[in-house]
Every structure is written in structure tokens, then in C-alpha cells.
């Protein structure tokens, strides 16, 4: 298992965001009925809740409206990419797990040619033990290029008195649990009496990671990990606003563990404003599903509203551009429930890039599914993956998008 981690964690340099002007475009979709597995862990491939691009042979800037399809020369290998994925299986079907997923593309890197296989390995806690059923709920996954470290998040299980968590996994397979401030820890497993912390199944749903050279010190990378809750903490709930806390981790350089590694510690908390949702979805359960960095202090976020109609889940999915610039640090603030919306400290800024209802006709099944995972690819492309509830909502859906340039404008 440890040798496999060494392969998985050999990640590339960070994918940067630059490229083609225009709107968000659908390049291709895939909805494989099955995804093959390799290795000795033949576990379920459903419930993919997080995805991260780590390496591949994709062309850097393949998208051009003048491109014409090319033919494959004999023996020519099709472009491929390797991703880290996590399943939100709470050890109910198979162990909590991390996978390496291979996706093959066409020669121009803009069509999904084949999805799979997945090689699974077990996620363990900081003691090296497998998680018992309902003691972890894997949701987010991010690699730290240049460090051979991987971070993953668990929503926790409030009903089981299991707090939310962020874990660091190194190349040797050793797992470290990062510190989570007390504001996120539920004070009661009972929703009726809970006054503080994450609500059940509403914990660290989204993870984002950024690394960029410090001004004037091109050989030194600033590193930040963002862990965001899906919905407001119990003490932040209000009829006047809905804000999610985003916990920011940075290296504690006073505790260097070698030339490039220092423990990640909480340094800030930011507020992310949820919504608004379309009027038709005003009564739906809306939350923050995922975030991914596209540059210093710049992210993309995915919000999801859900409602059940005739026993079938329906989703409204929105993709936003997000900036952390100007957002106030609220680390240690007791709660924003009593605070009027007009008196909230400055939140993260965002603007809508895409409502998936607008591309429903281009999606498998003709409607948005439960999209949860985002992976940034070379050439300004974004891969979006759905959580199919372990088969209950049909096949896993992959959507390949072309992103626009000049998002700051």
C-alpha cells in the first residue's frame, strides 16, 4: 500500500488558469454504466464526491474553434489524465477509500474517450486504523504539488458525535489530523439541542488548495488550504442571511519539518455567502458543494440546491467565480446568527459563471445531476463529476467544460 501512495502522490506543478475568451462551454460529457477497477480492492466506484487532477499527457491549449478532428497514427497513445478521487462511502458498503482514476481523451484533449479504471486504496485515521462505519464521510480531495502531500476532508457524523476533520496524507501513507477550531465542533448530537458546530452531514464538503511564489521570492511558495462547510454552522444560522465558514490553513514556518515542510495550522476564517437561488428553487436545501483554486485568492465554487419531486431528487447547480480579497478574518468569532445581514463583516465576493439548468439539454438525462467534484485541467478546462449515491441515482456523470478568460472583469 505504501508503494502505491508513492505513485499516487507524484503530482505535477500546479495547473494555472489562463486562456481562451468566451463563455463557459460544454466540450463533452460521459455517463459510463460501470467503471472498471484494478488491483486487489474490487470496491464500489459510486459516490464520487471529490476529484483532483494530478498528472497526464493532455495538450496545454487544445481548444480552438478552428480545430478539425485528427486521426490517430498507428501506435499513437491517446491523451490521458490521472485523477485522485474519494467516495463518500461512510464504510457502509466498502472501506472509506481514496482512488486513482484514469480518463482517456481524444487526440485534442477535448472529448472524453474512456473513463476508468480506478485503483482503490484504504483511507485510515491518524492512528493508521480503518474508519469504523459512520465515523468518517470523505468529501473533498486536494493534492499539494511539489510536496507529495494530499489533503482530504470528512464531514464527520454529528449524530455519531464524530466531528468534522481535515487530514494530511504523506507519501509513506502516514495520516495526520489537522487542528479544527472549536467553533466547528458540534456541542450536541441532537439537532434540537445543538447550538454550536456543523450540522449533521453539513460539514467540510469543499476543499481548495493554492500555492504561488511570494513577491520578490520566486523560490518560496506560499501555501494555503481552504476547508469550507456545506451550510452555516448552528451558531451562524439566521433568517436574514446564509453564510458558510471557510477555514484557512497555512504552514507554521516556526515548526519546519525539513527544507520545505511545516505543519498546516488554522490561520483565518472567511465567510462565503450562499445563494441566491433561482426563484423556483427558493424553498430548496442549498449548500456549498466544492471549491477549487484558479489563482492567488481566486477560486471557482459549486453550489447545489436539492429538492425531491415524486420521490426523485432534482438539483439546481451553479458555478461561481470567487475572490477572497477584502474578506474579513472571523477566526474565533462566536456566531453570526444574531447579526443582521447589513452588519456582517465583508464576505468573499463571487459572480455567477454558469447555471447548469442552462445546459440541461447537453447533459446525460437532460437535467443536472448531483454534481460535487471539480478538477482543473490544462488548457482552461474544468471536469465536473457527480455523486450518484452509489448507484441510486444512475451512473456517475462527467462533464468537461471550457472556461472563459478574464474572470476578474
C-alpha positions as CSV (number, residue, x, y, z in Angstrom):
1,X,0.0,0.0,0.0
2,X,2.8,2.4,0.8
3,X,4.4,1.9,-2.6
4,X,1.1,2.7,-4.2
5,X,1.0,6.0,-2.4
6,X,4.4,6.9,-3.8
7,X,2.9,6.6,-7.3
8,X,-0.3,8.5,-6.5
9,X,1.4,11.4,-4.8
10,X,3.9,12.1,-7.6
11,X,1.9,15.2,-8.6
12,X,2.6,17.8,-11.2
13,X,3.2,21.5,-10.8
14,X,0.0,23.5,-10.2
15,X,-2.3,23.9,-13.1
16,X,-2.7,27.6,-13.9
17,X,-5.7,29.4,-15.2
18,X,-5.3,31.3,-18.5
19,X,-6.6,31.0,-22.0
20,X,-9.5,31.4,-24.3
21,X,-12.0,34.2,-24.1
22,X,-15.7,33.5,-24.2
23,X,-18.4,31.9,-22.1
24,X,-18.4,28.5,-20.3
25,X,-18.8,25.9,-22.9
26,X,-19.7,22.2,-22.7
27,X,-17.0,20.2,-24.5
28,X,-18.2,16.7,-23.8
29,X,-20.0,14.5,-21.3
30,X,-19.8,10.9,-20.2
31,X,-22.0,8.7,-18.1
32,X,-20.4,5.2,-18.0
33,X,-22.7,2.5,-16.7
34,X,-19.7,0.9,-15.0
35,X,-16.2,1.9,-14.2
36,X,-13.6,-0.9,-14.0
37,X,-11.4,-1.4,-11.0
38,X,-7.8,-2.7,-11.0
39,X,-5.7,-4.1,-8.2
40,X,-6.9,-6.3,-5.4
41,X,-9.5,-3.9,-3.9
42,X,-12.6,-4.5,-6.1
43,X,-14.8,-2.0,-4.3
44,X,-17.7,0.1,-5.5
45,X,-17.0,3.0,-7.8
46,X,-20.0,5.1,-7.0
47,X,-20.5,8.1,-4.6
48,X,-17.6,10.1,-6.1
49,X,-17.6,13.3,-4.0
50,X,-14.2,14.8,-4.8
51,X,-11.8,14.7,-7.7
52,X,-8.3,16.2,-8.3
53,X,-6.2,16.2,-11.5
54,X,-2.6,15.1,-10.7
55,X,-0.9,14.3,-14.0
56,X,-1.4,13.4,-17.6
57,X,-0.4,13.8,-21.3
58,X,-3.1,16.4,-22.1
59,X,-2.2,19.2,-24.5
60,X,-1.9,22.5,-22.8
61,X,-4.2,24.6,-25.0
62,X,-6.2,22.2,-27.2
63,X,-9.4,24.3,-27.6
64,X,-9.7,26.3,-30.8
65,X,-12.8,26.8,-32.8
66,X,-10.8,26.2,-36.0
67,X,-9.6,22.7,-34.9
68,X,-10.6,19.8,-37.0
69,X,-10.6,16.2,-35.7
70,X,-7.2,14.5,-36.2
71,X,-6.7,10.8,-36.9
72,X,-4.7,8.6,-34.6
73,X,-1.4,7.3,-36.1
74,X,-0.7,3.6,-35.6
75,X,0.7,3.1,-32.1
76,X,0.0,6.7,-31.0
77,X,-1.2,6.9,-27.4
78,X,-4.3,8.9,-26.8
79,X,-4.0,11.8,-24.3
80,X,-4.9,10.7,-20.8
81,X,-5.1,12.1,-17.3
82,X,-4.9,10.7,-13.8
83,X,-7.1,11.9,-11.0
84,X,-7.4,11.3,-7.3
85,X,-11.0,10.6,-6.3
86,X,-12.7,9.9,-3.0
87,X,-16.0,8.1,-2.4
88,X,-18.4,9.4,0.3
89,X,-19.0,5.8,1.4
90,X,-19.0,6.0,5.2
91,X,-17.7,2.4,5.4
92,X,-21.3,1.3,4.8
93,X,-20.6,-0.6,1.6
94,X,-16.8,-0.8,1.5
95,X,-14.0,0.9,3.5
96,X,-13.5,4.6,3.3
97,X,-11.3,5.0,0.3
98,X,-9.1,7.0,-2.0
99,X,-8.7,6.1,-5.6
100,X,-6.6,6.8,-8.7
101,X,-8.9,7.2,-11.7
102,X,-7.6,7.3,-15.3
103,X,-9.6,9.1,-18.1
104,X,-8.6,8.8,-21.7
105,X,-9.3,11.7,-24.0
106,X,-9.3,12.2,-27.8
107,X,-6.2,13.5,-29.6
108,X,-7.1,17.1,-29.0
109,X,-7.9,16.5,-25.3
110,X,-11.5,17.9,-25.6
111,X,-13.5,14.6,-25.7
112,X,-13.9,12.0,-23.0
113,X,-12.9,8.8,-24.8
114,X,-12.9,6.4,-21.9
115,X,-13.4,6.6,-18.1
116,X,-11.5,4.1,-15.9
117,X,-10.1,2.2,-14.4
118,X,-9.9,3.1,-10.7
119,X,-7.3,1.7,-8.3
120,X,-8.6,1.9,-4.8
121,X,-6.7,2.1,-1.5
122,X,-7.9,2.4,2.1
123,X,-8.1,5.7,3.9
124,X,-7.0,5.5,7.5
125,X,-7.1,7.7,10.6
126,X,-4.1,9.3,12.3
127,X,-3.5,6.0,14.1
128,X,-3.3,4.0,10.9
129,X,-6.6,2.3,11.5
130,X,-9.6,1.9,9.1
131,X,-12.6,4.1,9.9
132,X,-15.5,2.3,11.6
133,X,-18.9,2.7,9.9
134,X,-20.3,6.2,10.2
135,X,-17.1,7.6,11.7
136,X,-15.9,9.4,8.5
137,X,-17.6,10.8,5.5
138,X,-15.0,11.6,2.8
139,X,-15.9,14.6,0.7
140,X,-13.0,16.8,-0.5
141,X,-9.7,15.8,-2.0
142,X,-6.8,18.1,-3.0
143,X,-3.1,17.4,-3.9
144,X,-0.3,19.8,-2.9
145,X,2.0,19.9,-6.0
146,X,5.7,19.8,-5.2
147,X,5.2,18.4,-1.7
148,X,3.9,14.9,-2.3
149,X,1.1,15.6,0.2
150,X,-2.6,15.0,-0.2
151,X,-5.4,16.6,1.8
152,X,-8.9,15.2,2.3
153,X,-11.9,16.2,4.3
154,X,-14.6,14.4,6.3
155,X,-17.9,15.9,7.1
156,X,-17.9,14.0,10.3
157,X,-21.1,12.5,11.7
158,X,-22.7,14.8,14.2
159,X,-25.3,12.2,15.1
160,X,-22.5,9.8,16.0
161,X,-20.6,12.5,17.9
162,X,-17.9,12.3,15.2
163,X,-16.5,15.8,14.5
164,X,-15.6,17.1,11.0
165,X,-12.0,16.7,10.1
166,X,-9.3,17.6,7.6
167,X,-6.5,15.1,7.1
168,X,-3.0,15.3,5.6
169,X,-1.7,12.1,3.8
170,X,2.0,11.8,3.0
171,X,3.9,9.7,0.5
172,X,4.6,6.9,3.0
173,X,0.9,6.5,3.8
174,X,1.0,8.3,7.2
175,X,-2.1,10.4,8.0
176,X,-2.1,13.5,10.2
177,X,-5.3,15.0,11.5
178,X,-5.2,18.8,11.2
179,X,-6.5,21.1,14.0
180,X,-10.1,22.2,13.7
181,X,-11.2,25.2,15.8
182,X,-13.8,24.6,18.4
183,X,-16.4,26.7,16.6
184,X,-16.8,23.8,14.1
185,X,-17.2,21.1,16.7
186,X,-20.8,20.1,17.4
187,X,-21.8,20.6,21.1
188,X,-24.6,18.0,20.9
189,X,-25.5,15.1,18.6
190,X,-29.2,16.1,18.9
191,X,-30.3,18.7,16.3
192,X,-32.9,20.1,18.7
193,X,-30.4,20.9,21.4
194,X,-27.3,21.7,19.2
195,X,-26.2,25.3,19.5
196,X,-22.7,25.2,18.0
197,X,-20.8,23.5,15.3
198,X,-21.6,21.8,12.0
199,X,-25.0,20.3,11.4
200,X,-25.1,16.6,10.6
201,X,-24.0,15.9,7.0
202,X,-23.2,19.6,6.5
203,X,-19.5,19.7,7.4
204,X,-16.3,20.1,5.4
205,X,-17.8,19.4,1.9
206,X,-15.3,21.6,-0.1
207,X,-11.6,21.7,-0.2
208,X,-9.3,24.1,-2.2
209,X,-5.5,24.4,-2.3
210,X,-3.3,27.1,-3.7
211,X,0.4,27.6,-4.0
212,X,2.1,30.6,-5.5
213,X,5.5,32.4,-5.3
214,X,5.9,35.0,-2.7
215,X,6.5,38.6,-4.0
216,X,10.2,39.0,-4.5
217,X,11.0,35.4,-3.5
218,X,10.2,33.3,-6.6
219,X,11.8,30.2,-5.0
220,X,9.5,30.3,-2.0
221,X,5.9,29.1,-2.4
222,X,3.0,30.4,-0.2
223,X,0.7,27.5,0.5
224,X,-3.0,27.7,1.6
225,X,-5.6,25.1,2.1
226,X,-9.3,26.1,2.3
227,X,-11.9,23.9,4.0
228,X,-15.5,25.0,3.7
229,X,-18.6,23.8,5.4
230,X,-21.6,23.0,3.2
231,X,-24.1,25.1,5.2
232,X,-24.0,27.6,8.0
233,X,-22.8,26.4,11.4
234,X,-25.5,26.1,14.1
235,X,-24.4,29.4,15.7
236,X,-24.4,31.2,12.3
237,X,-27.9,30.2,11.2
238,X,-30.2,33.2,10.5
239,X,-33.4,34.1,8.6
240,X,-31.6,37.2,7.4
241,X,-28.6,35.6,5.7
242,X,-26.8,32.3,4.9
243,X,-23.0,32.3,5.3
244,X,-20.6,29.3,5.3
245,X,-17.4,29.5,7.2
246,X,-14.2,28.8,5.2
247,X,-11.3,27.7,7.3
248,X,-7.8,28.7,6.0
249,X,-4.8,26.6,6.8
250,X,-1.2,27.8,6.2
251,X,2.2,26.4,7.2
252,X,3.5,27.1,10.6
253,X,7.0,28.2,9.5
254,X,8.2,28.3,13.1
255,X,8.0,24.5,13.1
256,X,9.8,23.4,9.9
257,X,10.0,19.6,9.5
258,X,12.6,19.8,6.7
259,X,13.5,22.3,4.0
260,X,10.0,22.6,2.5
261,X,7.5,21.1,5.0
262,X,5.9,22.7,8.0
263,X,2.7,21.7,9.8
264,X,-0.5,23.2,8.5
265,X,-2.4,25.2,11.1
266,X,-5.6,27.3,11.1
267,X,-4.8,31.0,10.5
268,X,-8.0,32.6,9.3
269,X,-11.7,32.0,8.8
270,X,-13.7,33.7,6.0
271,X,-17.4,33.9,5.2
272,X,-18.8,32.6,2.0
273,X,-22.3,33.9,1.1
274,X,-24.7,31.2,-0.1
275,X,-27.2,31.8,-2.9
276,X,-29.2,33.4,-4.2
277,X,-31.0,30.5,-5.9
278,X,-33.5,30.8,-8.8
279,X,-37.0,31.7,-7.6
280,X,-38.3,28.3,-8.4
281,X,-35.8,26.8,-6.0
282,X,-36.4,29.2,-3.2
283,X,-37.6,26.5,-0.8
284,X,-34.8,24.0,-1.7
285,X,-31.9,23.0,0.5
286,X,-29.0,25.0,-0.9
287,X,-25.3,24.5,0.0
288,X,-21.7,24.8,-1.0
289,X,-20.5,21.6,-2.7
290,X,-17.0,22.3,-3.8
291,X,-14.3,24.9,-4.3
292,X,-11.1,24.9,-6.4
293,X,-8.3,27.5,-6.7
294,X,-7.6,29.1,-10.1
295,X,-5.0,31.6,-8.9
296,X,-3.9,33.5,-5.9
297,X,-7.1,34.5,-3.9
298,X,-9.2,33.3,-6.8
299,X,-11.5,30.2,-6.8
300,X,-14.4,28.5,-8.5
301,X,-17.2,27.3,-6.3
302,X,-20.1,24.9,-6.9
303,X,-23.4,25.4,-5.2
304,X,-26.2,22.9,-5.1
305,X,-29.9,23.2,-4.3
306,X,-31.8,19.9,-3.9
307,X,-35.5,19.0,-3.7
308,X,-37.3,15.8,-4.1
309,X,-40.2,15.6,-6.6
310,X,-42.3,12.4,-6.7
311,X,-39.5,10.6,-4.9
312,X,-36.8,11.7,-7.4
313,X,-34.0,14.1,-6.4
314,X,-33.7,17.2,-8.6
315,X,-30.8,19.6,-8.5
316,X,-30.0,23.2,-9.3
317,X,-26.3,23.5,-9.8
318,X,-24.4,26.9,-10.1
319,X,-20.8,27.5,-10.8
320,X,-19.3,30.8,-9.4
321,X,-16.1,32.7,-9.7
322,X,-15.0,33.7,-6.2
323,X,-12.4,36.1,-4.7
324,X,-11.1,36.1,-1.2
325,X,-9.7,39.7,-1.5
326,X,-11.2,42.0,1.1
327,X,-12.9,39.2,3.0
328,X,-12.7,39.7,6.8
329,X,-11.0,37.3,9.1
330,X,-13.6,35.9,11.5
331,X,-11.4,33.3,13.3
332,X,-12.7,33.0,16.8
333,X,-16.0,34.8,16.3
334,X,-18.6,33.1,18.4
335,X,-21.5,33.3,16.0
336,X,-23.3,35.4,13.3
337,X,-26.8,34.1,13.9
338,X,-27.9,37.3,15.7
339,X,-26.1,39.6,13.3
340,X,-28.3,41.4,10.6
341,X,-27.1,40.8,7.1
342,X,-26.2,44.5,6.7
343,X,-23.8,44.2,9.7
344,X,-22.0,41.1,8.6
345,X,-18.2,41.6,8.1
346,X,-17.0,41.7,4.5
347,X,-17.6,38.3,2.9
348,X,-15.9,36.6,-0.1
349,X,-17.0,38.1,-3.4
350,X,-18.5,36.0,-6.1
351,X,-20.2,36.1,-9.5
352,X,-22.2,33.6,-11.4
353,X,-20.5,31.8,-14.3
354,X,-22.9,29.1,-15.1
355,X,-26.4,27.8,-14.1
356,X,-26.4,24.2,-15.1
357,X,-30.1,24.5,-15.9
358,X,-29.0,26.5,-19.0
359,X,-27.0,23.5,-20.3
360,X,-29.5,20.8,-19.2
361,X,-30.1,19.8,-22.8
362,X,-26.4,18.9,-23.2
363,X,-26.3,16.7,-20.1
364,X,-26.9,13.0,-19.9
365,X,-30.5,12.6,-18.8
366,X,-31.4,16.1,-19.8
367,X,-31.0,17.6,-16.4
368,X,-28.3,18.5,-13.8
369,X,-27.3,15.6,-11.5
370,X,-25.8,15.8,-8.1
371,X,-22.5,17.4,-9.2
372,X,-20.0,17.6,-6.3
373,X,-16.4,17.4,-7.7
374,X,-14.3,19.8,-9.6
375,X,-10.9,19.2,-11.2
376,X,-8.9,21.9,-13.1
377,X,-7.2,20.7,-16.3
378,X,-4.6,22.2,-18.6
379,X,-6.0,24.4,-21.3
380,X,-8.6,26.2,-19.1
381,X,-10.8,23.1,-18.8
382,X,-12.9,22.0,-15.8
383,X,-14.0,18.5,-15.2
384,X,-17.2,18.2,-13.1
385,X,-18.2,14.8,-11.6
386,X,-21.5,13.8,-10.0
387,X,-22.1,11.8,-6.8
388,X,-24.6,9.1,-7.9
389,X,-25.4,8.0,-4.4
390,X,-23.7,4.6,-5.0
391,X,-25.9,3.8,-8.0
392,X,-29.3,5.0,-6.6
393,X,-29.2,8.0,-9.0
394,X,-28.0,6.2,-12.1
395,X,-24.4,6.3,-13.5
396,X,-21.7,8.7,-12.5
397,X,-21.8,11.7,-14.8
398,X,-18.7,13.6,-16.0
399,X,-18.9,17.0,-17.7
400,X,-15.9,18.6,-19.4
401,X,-16.2,22.4,-19.6
402,X,-14.2,25.1,-21.4
403,X,-13.7,28.0,-19.0
404,X,-13.6,31.7,-20.1
405,X,-10.7,34.1,-19.7
406,X,-10.7,37.4,-17.9
407,X,-12.8,36.2,-15.0
408,X,-11.9,39.3,-12.9
409,X,-13.8,41.5,-15.3
